[in-house]
Amino acid sequence: MMSPDAWQKSSFSGGGQGDACVEVAPRHSRIAIRDSKNPARGILSVPATAFAAFVGELKRSQGRQE
């Protein structure tokens, strides 16, 4: 199990207590993804390069460039 400090919440977590989102954490050359409302339910792990491409495409589709 990864330490709680390893997980980072989405910047789009919303109002309230900010728990309606996903969390990500680096895990070697992969990115672990979990539901912040129910972290014990499971973790999805994807290659870091695929996650970076996914996030980049989301930003482009929202009209935001880095």
C-alpha positions as CSV (number, residue, x, y, z in Angstrom):
1,M,0.0,0.0,0.0
2,M,1.3,3.5,-0.9
3,S,1.6,6.1,1.8
4,P,-1.2,8.8,1.8
5,D,1.4,11.4,0.9
6,A,2.0,9.7,-2.5
7,W,-1.5,10.4,-3.7
8,Q,-2.4,13.7,-5.3
9,K,-6.0,14.8,-5.9
10,S,-7.3,16.3,-9.1
11,S,-7.3,20.1,-9.3
12,F,-10.9,19.6,-10.5
13,S,-12.1,18.0,-7.3
14,G,-14.9,20.5,-6.8
15,G,-16.3,22.2,-3.8
16,G,-17.3,20.8,-0.5
17,Q,-14.6,18.6,1.0
18,G,-13.0,18.0,-2.3
19,D,-13.5,14.3,-2.3
20,A,-15.5,13.9,-5.5
21,C,-12.5,13.2,-7.7
22,V,-9.7,10.8,-8.7
23,E,-6.3,10.7,-7.1
24,V,-3.0,9.8,-8.9
25,A,0.4,8.6,-7.6
26,P,3.6,7.7,-9.3
27,R,4.5,4.1,-9.1
28,H,7.9,3.3,-10.7
29,S,7.3,3.9,-14.5
30,R,3.5,3.8,-14.1
31,I,0.8,6.0,-12.7
32,A,-1.7,4.6,-10.2
33,I,-5.2,6.0,-10.3
34,R,-8.0,5.6,-7.7
35,D,-11.4,6.9,-6.7
36,S,-10.9,9.4,-3.8
37,K,-14.3,8.6,-2.4
38,N,-13.6,4.9,-2.2
39,P,-9.8,4.3,-2.3
40,A,-10.1,0.7,-1.0
41,R,-12.1,-0.3,-4.0
42,G,-9.2,-0.7,-6.3
43,I,-6.4,0.9,-8.2
44,L,-5.9,1.3,-12.0
45,S,-2.2,1.4,-13.1
46,V,-1.2,2.7,-16.5
47,P,2.2,3.4,-18.1
48,A,3.4,7.0,-17.2
49,T,3.8,7.8,-20.9
50,A,0.2,6.8,-21.7
51,F,-1.1,8.9,-18.8
52,A,0.9,11.9,-19.9
53,A,-0.5,11.6,-23.4
54,F,-4.0,11.3,-22.0
55,V,-3.6,14.4,-19.8
56,G,-2.1,16.3,-22.7
57,E,-5.1,15.5,-24.9
58,L,-7.5,16.5,-22.2
59,K,-5.7,19.9,-21.9
60,R,-5.8,20.4,-25.6
61,S,-9.5,19.5,-25.8
62,Q,-10.1,22.1,-23.1
63,G,-8.2,24.7,-25.1
64,R,-5.3,24.9,-22.5
65,Q,-1.8,24.5,-23.6
66,E,1.2,24.1,-21.3
